[in-house]
Amino acid sequence: MRSALSQTRPPDEVIVVNDCSTDRTGRALTEFGNSIRVINQPTNQGALRAALRGLTESSGQVVSFLDGDDLWHPQKLERCVGLMDADPSLVLVSHQHTRIDAAGRDLGIRDETHQNIDAIIAKTNREEQRSELYKQSILEKRGYWLGSAYSIRRTALDLTAFQGWVDSLPHPEDVYLDLVLAPWIVLSNPDLAVGLVDAPLFDYRIHANNSCNDYRDVERALRSIRRAYNTTLAANDLNRRFAHLEIARNGALAHDRAIAHYELLLDLYGNRRLRSIRRLTELLASRSLTVRQTLTELVRVTAVVAGGPELLLRLKSRVVNARSRLNQLRQLMP
């Protein structure tokens, strides 16, 4: 909240949706008084409906989003809103990010999103071409930060139609707003542009309780995978609804591959060993995996066959810890 209220371009309004949190959130929000507007959900409805409630209640012509565990840099709104004010064709703008740990330390991680954006910027300096590549990234599940990074133009969104589509989803409680709202805006405004500020303007905080990547035990791992799976199914439904657009058809192919991968993970963590082997065989036959992905999945399947999903979690924990130590060493190097 402090990062949202300490912007060089102050927000016109700050809306907080409290989705029946069970920690100290409600009490902590009282310190901000009338600087924010708090909406308390009557029942826990999940990330999608909570964020959609905030969007519905907002009145600004440009709406930005901030997840509960991330931090905006002071110039975030100034840079993003300024870009949209300067170019009326922009319906969505994002920016780069920094990964930090629970204590706020820069982890020095360059992830797939950084690599994808760097490749796009190196490929062309024409904003029209970059816009098309950003759109492809959104629709094909390639790196382009949404979540706490993106801003949308309200006039680009038919909120009633989008709400109706959300209501049609079989598992809206397991879907994240950013990964379906951005595709909806891109697909429903195919002739308008998407932009990016090439600067890190928010901190993505990684800690043990991240809801989207919680692998502390098998039950939490399955819940995280199921959310990613249902979100991907929902996003792919949008691609298929706009199948008259080539960019949507390409997005559907990429999502089909991601869906097959999530189904393998659900079988692995569900300890369905024979089905896991069969799914991996099908993935290998489709030649949709890179060499690195193939090796990773072979290790995962072997671990589950040998010791169940618990062994897989132990191996994953060791890999994460090793990467963390490596990143810390890199930061110490001159």
N, C-alpha and C positions, 0 to 999 in steps of 0.2 A: 504494500500500500504506500509506503514512503517513496518507493521508486516511481510510482505512478503520479504521486502528488508533487514530486520534486522535478518536474519537467521544465526545460527552458521555454517550451511552448505549453503553458498549463492546459490540462484537459478541461473541456466545457462541463463535463460531468463524469463522475466515477461511480459505476454501479457494481456492487458486490452481491453475488448470488451465493447464499449460504445454503448448501444442499443437505441440511440436517447434520452438520458436522458434530462429532462427539468429542472434539478436543477443546482447546481454549479459544477457538476462532471467534465465537460470538462476543466473548468478553474483550478480546484484543481489539475488535473493531470499534468498540465504544470510544477509544482514545481519539479517533479521528472526527468525532462529532458530526457536524453538518457538512464537512468536506466531502463526504461520501454518502451514497444512498444504499442502504442494505435491504436486500430482498431475501426473506427467510422462506424457503420452500416448506410447504406443509408436510410433505413426505419426501424421502430420498428418491430421486428420479434419475440419477445418473448424470454423467458429464454432459451428454448431448442436450438433454432437456434443460439442465441448469444453465448452460451457456446460451441456449436458444431463448430462455426466459429473459436473460440479461439483454440480449440483442433486441428482443421484442419491446422491452421497456425503455430502451435508449432512444434518444431523439436526434443525435448528431448525424450530420451528412457523411462523415467518415467515422467508422467504428473500428476500434482496435481492441485486441484481446490480450489478457494476461492471466496465465495459469497461476494457481495458488502458491507454487514453490519457485517461481522464476522472478527475475529482476530486470526492469527496464533500465537502460542507460539514460542519462539526463536529456540527451538530444534526440531520443527515439521519435517522439511525436513531431518535433520541429522538422526533422529530416523527412519523415514519411508523409505527413500531412502537407508539408511544403512541396514535395514532389507531386502529389495528387492535385494540389491547387494549381501548379504550373502546367499540368497536362490533363485536361478534362477527359481524355480518352482512356486514362488509367482507371480500371475498376478494382484492382487489387495490387498492393505493394507489400513486399517483405524486405528482409535485410539479413545480414550475416549474424553469427552468434558466437558466444564463448561458452565452453563447458567448464563449470566450476563444481567443486565438491561441497559437502554440507557446510563447511566452514567458510566458503566463499573464495577458496584458492583456485586459481586458473589451473586446469588439468593439462593444458597444452595439447589437447586432442584435436587432430584434424580428421574429421569424419567424412563419410561419403557425401554429405551435403556440401561441405567445404570444397571437396574435390570436384563435384558436379558444377557448382557455381564458378569455380576457378576456370574450368574447362570452357564453359559458356562464354565467360568474359574474354578469355584468350582467343576464342574462335572468331568473334566478330565484335566490332565497336558500333554496329548499327542497332539502335534501340528496337526497331521493328523485328529484326531477326532474333535479338535476345528475348523479346517478348514471346515469340513463338516457341523458343526453346524452354522458357520458363513454364509456359502452358503445358508443353509435353512432359516436363518434369512433374508437374502437379498430377497429370492424368495417368502417368505411367509409373508412379511410386518411385521416382528418382529424387535426388536431393534438392529440395527447395523448402526452406523453413516456413512452417505455418505456426500453429500454437501461439506462443507469446510474441511472435514476430510480425504477423500479418495484419494489415488494415484493409477494410473493404469500403467501397462507395455504396451508400444505401440505395441510390437510384438504380444500381445494377442488380438489385435483389427483389424478386417478387416474393415477399415474406409469406404471404398466404399460400402460394403454391408450394414453397419450400416446406412450410409447416405441414401441409397436407401430405407431402411425400414422406416426411419424418414419421407421421402417424401411421403410414402404411408399412413401416419396417417391422419385421418380426421380432427383432431384439434391439430396440432403440437404446435400452439401458447399457448396452455393450458397444455403443458407437460414439466416436469422438467428433465433435462439431467441425473442427478445422479440416479434417480429412474428407468431409463430404460437402461442407459449405464452399470451400475453394473450388472443387470440381464443378459444383452447381453453377457458380458465378462464371467460371471460364466457359462452360458448355452453353449456358444460356445467353452469353454475350460474345459469340465467336469472332465478331469483327472489332472488338475493343481490346485494350492492351493490358498486360501485366508487367509490373516493374520491380526493381530491386535496388535498395541502397547498399552499395558494396562497402559496408562497414559493420563491425559487430555492435549492435545496438541493444542486445539483451543477453543476460546470463542464463544459461540453461543449467539449473542446479540438479546434480546427480547425487542421490542419497538412498539409503536402504529402503525408504518407504515410497519411492516413486510408484504410483499406481499403474503406470503403463509398462513397467519393466521390473516387476517384483517377482524374484525367483528365490525367495528365502526358503520355500518348501514346495512340494509337488502341487498342493492345492492352489497356492498363490501363483505358481508358474502356469498352471492350466487356466486360471482366471485371466492372467495377462495375455496369454496366447489367444484365448477365446475372444477377448475384446478386440485384439488386432485382426483376428479372422473375421468377426462380424462387421467390423469397420470396413475391411477390404471388400467383403461381399456387398455392403451398401454402396461403396464408391463405384464398384463395378456395375451395379444396377444402374447408376447414372450413366456410365459409359454406354451401356446397351440401350438406354432410353434415348440417347442422342446418336444412335448408330448411323444416321445420315451424314455425320461429320467424320472425316477420315481420322482426325486427331482422337476422336472418341473410340473408333475401332482399334487404333493402335494401343490406346489406353486399356481397352478390354483384354487384349492379348497379354499385356504385361501383368494385369491383375489376375488373369487366369493362372499364370505361373506362380504368382505370390500366394494365391488361394491353395494351389497344390502343395506348396511348401508349408503353409500353416496346417493343412490337414495331416501332413507327415508329423509335424511337431505335436499336434493333438494326440496322435497315436503313440508317439514316443513317450510323452509325459503321462499318457493314460495307460502305459505299460501293455499296449497291444502289439506284441512283438512281431508276430507273423504278418499282421497288416502293415506294420512299419517297414518290414523288409520288402513287401510287395509294392508299397508306395514309392520307396526309394528306387526300386527296379524300374518302375514306370517313369520316374523323373529322369533317371539315367538314360532310358530309352528315348525320351523326348529331346535329349540334348539341350535342355534349358538351363543347366547348371554350368557355372564356370568351373575351372579346375579347382580353385580354392573352395568353392561351395561343395563340390563333390567330395573332397577330402573331409570337410567339416561334417557333412551328413553321414559319411561312412563311419567317422569316429563316434557320432551320436548314436547311430543304430547299433554299432558294436558295443558301446557302453550299456545301452538298455538291454540288449540281449544277454550281456555278461552279468550285469548287476542291477538291472531295473532303473527306473527314472531317478532314484536316489543317488546312484553312482554318477549319472549324467549331471545332476546338480552339483555334486562334489567337484567334478572335473571343471564345470563351468565356473564355479567359485574360484578355483585355483587359477584359471586363465584370466579372470577379471582382476584378481589380486596381482598377478604377474604383470599385466598391462599397466595397472596403477603404479606399481613400483618402477616400471620402465619409464613412464611419463614423468614421474618425479625425478628420476635420474637425468632425463633429458633437460628438465628445467634447470638443473644444477650445472649443466655443461655450458661453457662459454659460447 
